[in-house]
Amino acid sequence: MKVSCDIIKDLLPLYYDGVCSAASRIMVEEHLEECQDCRAELEAMGRVLPVSNKEKNLSDVEAVKKLSKRWKKGMIGSILKGALFTLITVIIVLLILYLFVDIRIA
């Protein structure tokens, strides 16, 4: 039975990692004996991918970390300002009610 390269290419990562079933492994190995393209695909999986612009990527990470810290500080400041504003508003409303509406808090 002739298996298409598309199916084999779907199975190659599992085959490479050694987690495919025995039947799939046999099917992939039989196909690899005949197909140079799929053999090349399997060999490419073993190569280490080059990382380009490593220094730039690391500096970008540092910039994002700094931005994250500033954002967190701003968020905490906003929460504290909101809580203080709410507390002052509640105190003013209670004071107005106490002075002008003659409601006494027991």
Helices and strands as residue ranges (DSSP letters): H 5-17, H 22-34, H 36-45, H 54-100
